[in-house]
Amino acid sequence: MSEIKARDKEFVADTYARFDVAITSGIGSELYDENDKRYIDMGSGIGVTSFGTADVEWVKAVTEQLMKVQHTSNLYYTAPCGKLAELLCEKTGMKKVFFGNSGAEANECAIKVARKYAAEKKGSEYSTIVTLENSFHGRTLTTLAATGQDHYHELYQPLTPGFVHTPANDFEKLKETVNNNKVAAILIECIQGEGGVNVMDKEFVQQTSAFAAENDILFMVDEVQTGNGRTGEMYAYMNYGVTPDVVTTAKGLGGGLPIGACLLSEKVQNVLGHGDHGSTFGGNPVACAGAVSIVERIDDALLADVKAKSEYVFGAFENAKGIEKVVGMGLMIGVKTTRPAADVVKECNEKGVLCLTAKDKVRLLPALNIPMEILKEAVEVIKEVCAKEV
């Protein structure tokens, strides 16, 4: 065992079933381990490194800010925080942004906004948040309660009360659930990433959005994994023709630094006042400077390229041996394989292609700007491994 792995096993809490790979360097969509073995990165740190590893523009933005001031706290103004919020509002039509450090924190903020809004409008008893079965919204006690997967709940009872789960893509059941509870908000993912790359039906999302508006219930969309160009639009909800009241995002926003954001529409832009919420590291100038360099480059040309690469991947896997179906949107792709997904990913890793799993699927989340020749090389390896008879 290498020194890197041995030290990790001795001193780092054993919460991750790590692959037997120690990454030491990389450039773009190519990573290298301690033995200089090359890997094609088809996971981008679970959808985080939007423009790949050691992206030149991102490194420049982060380094320049580091040389100015790395942290001030939210007692003071800094330029990157305001600039990033302005960019996000311009690209979404939202009005205000609260910055935290993760997707879970962004969702915590959204839940607080929903409950405060409902309490002021209808009464404090209107506190229930409706989420979907098989959803994933984070690992704090509250966002675990929001997550619609029982196995995440088992070890941590009692969870935060006030959450109910309803089947995805079943609007009648959702209406029934809402009518049986005093509901503050409905929180959904347009594509359930950790749940297996499950894409919501357009009609279901549109019906849910309209129903929420009719009943003055906040419609909130979790874009932690689907956001920031991942699906071929700036945010996944834009593929559905709806406008949420609250949008949460993280992962690909920062390009590799921890940052989460809760975007607030005109309806809820003033719900939070002084002292209602906070985050010591939220809006950190270095993280925001990195995020600005990401968001500024997510333009129509890049999004069109994401869609083109997605079309290639779907086409390449269609009718391929050992592949039962391909699901997803943009460069958020789930591949249902005949062989167990974990076995496929393990063998792909051994052959120099780093993939992920999502339930029973191989999950692909490459950098948005992965070069086509590298993408094709990775796809051929994945096809070869999937076709292997065991």
C-alpha positions, -999 to +999 in steps of 0.1 A: +000+000+000+013+034-009+021+061+017-009+082+005-033+054+010-018+041+042-020+076+059-056+080+047-066+047+062-049+055+095-061+090+101-092+098+079-127+088+091-136+056+073-168+069+057-159+064+020-154+032+001-127+047-020-115+032-053-080+020-053-067+051-070-047+080-055-049+110-078-019+133-077-023+156-107-043+164-138-051+187-166-085+191-182-102+157-184-071+137-178-059+127-143-028+110-131-021+088-101+009+084-079+025+060-105+018+085-134-010+062-148-033+083-170-071+082-164-099+099-184-121+116-159-158+108-167-170+119-132-155+154-128-155+150-090-192+141-090-201+169-113-179+196-097-149+204-120-171+219-147-142+228-169-119+200-159-088+199-136-064+228-133-084+249-158-062+278-168-089+306-165-102+292-132-068+289-117-060+325-128-092+339-113-087+320-080-050+329-077-056+366-084-082+367-057-059+348-033-033+375-037-058+402-027-079+388+002-089+352+009-116+359+035-133+388+052-166+374+067-200+387+057-196+417+079-180+434+049-186+437+012-164+419-014-165+423-051-166+386-062-197+378-040-218+406-056-205+398-091-214+362-088-249+369-075-255+394-103-245+368-129-267+341-114-297+365-113-291+377-149-290+341-162-321+329-143-343+360-137-340+354-099-337+384-077-314+376-047-289+349-038-278+335-005-243+318-005-233+288+016-207+261+012-225+231-002-257+217-018-270+206+016-266+241+029-283+256-001-312+232+005-312+241+043-316+278+032-344+269+009-363+250+036-359+280+060-372+304+033-402+282+027-411+278+063-407+315+071-427+325+040-456+301+048-456+310+085-460+347+076-486+341+049-506+312+063-495+304+098-467+285+115-486+252+111-479+253+073-444+239+076-445+206+057-421+202+028-431+177+001-403+159-017-402+129-041-394+093-034-359+084-044-347+120-041-315+131-025-311+165-009-281+163+014-266+147+045-274+171+073-302+158+096-327+181+079-317+175+043-316+137+051-352+141+063-360+158+030-343+129+011-369+103+000-348+072+005-354+053+037-319+036+039-303+071+044-326+076+075-321+043+094-291+052+115-300+088+124-334+088+140-351+110+150-347+132+119-361+167+116-399+165+113-420+181+087-412+162+055-434+139+034-424+120+003-446+112-027-439+091-059-421+108-087-440+115-119-474+108-102-492+142-101-524+129-087-506+113-057-487+146-052-519+165-051-533+141-026-502+144-005-504+181-005-541+181+003-535+159+033-508+181+049-503+218+057-476+224+031-451+252+028-433+240-003-427+213-029-390+205-035-380+184-065-350+174-086-357+175-124-333+146-126-326+125-096-289+120-097-281+099-066-314+082-071-304+066-104-304+094-130-342+094-131-356+121-154-388+137-144-416+138-170-422+173-184-459+172-178-454+162-142-430+191-135-453+216-153-484+204-134-465+205-101-453+241-108-488+253-117-505+235-088-480+251-064-486+285-078-524+281-075-521+272-039-494+297-029-470+268-021-434+275-030-421+254-059-384+247-053-360+230-075-328+213-063-301+219-090-272+208-069-261+182-095-281+192-125-272+229-125-246+251-142-248+238-177-248+200-169-281+192-188-274+215-218-292+244-202-280+267-175-303+249-151-323+218-157-357+234-149-352+255-181-357+223-201-392+221-186-406+256-193-412+264-156-400+291-133-393+280-097-397+302-066-364+290-052-335+273-069-306+256-051-272+248-066-236+238-057-212+212-072-203+226-107-209+262-096-175+266-080-154+246-104-137+228-076-140+250-045-168+245-020-198+268-027-235+265-026-262+290-036-299+295-029-315+316-056-346+335-046-373+347-070-391+381-067-419+364-046-395+354-018-365+378-023-372+396+009-383+367+031-349+366+049-339+397+068-309+406+090-300+378+113-324+353+098-297+332+083-259+332+079-227+314+070-192+322+081-177+310+048-206+317+026-198+342-002-160+336+003-142+358-022-119+331-035-147+306-040-169+333-056-140+344-079-137+308-091-174+305-096-175+338-116-150+323-140-172+293-144-206+310-148-193+336-172-182+309-196-215+289-196-228+305-228-250+294-257-220+280-276-209+258-246-245+246-240-249+237-276-216+217-274-229+199-243-260+189-262-240+177-292-217+156-270-247+142-252-263+132-285-230+114-294-229+095-262-265+084-264-260+073-300-228+055-293-244+034-265-276+027-284-279-011-291-244-016-278-237-051-263-242-053-226-261-020-224-298-022-217-307+015-218-293+050-215-310+077-196-303+113-185-299+147-201-270+166-214-238+153-198-256+138-169-260+103-181-270+069-166-261+037-183-281+005-173-257-024-179-263-061-181-233-066-158-235-051-123-227-014-125-201-016-097-182-043-116-183-022-148-170+009-130-142-011-113-130-025-146-133+008-164-111+023-136-085-004-141-085+004-178-080+041-172-115+055-173-130+069-141-168+064-139-194+066-112-224+046-101-260+057-094-281+028-080-280+001-107-265+024-134-231+036-145-232+073-141-212+097-164-206+133-154-176+145-176-164+180-177-186+202-198-157+210-221-143+175-224-125+172-258-145+151-282-115+128-290-111+121-253-148+115-248-148+090-277-118+072-262-136+069-229-169+057-245-151+030-264-135+017-232-169+017-215-185-002-244-157-028-244-161-034-206-199-036-209-197-061-237-175-084-218-191-117-209-185-129-174 
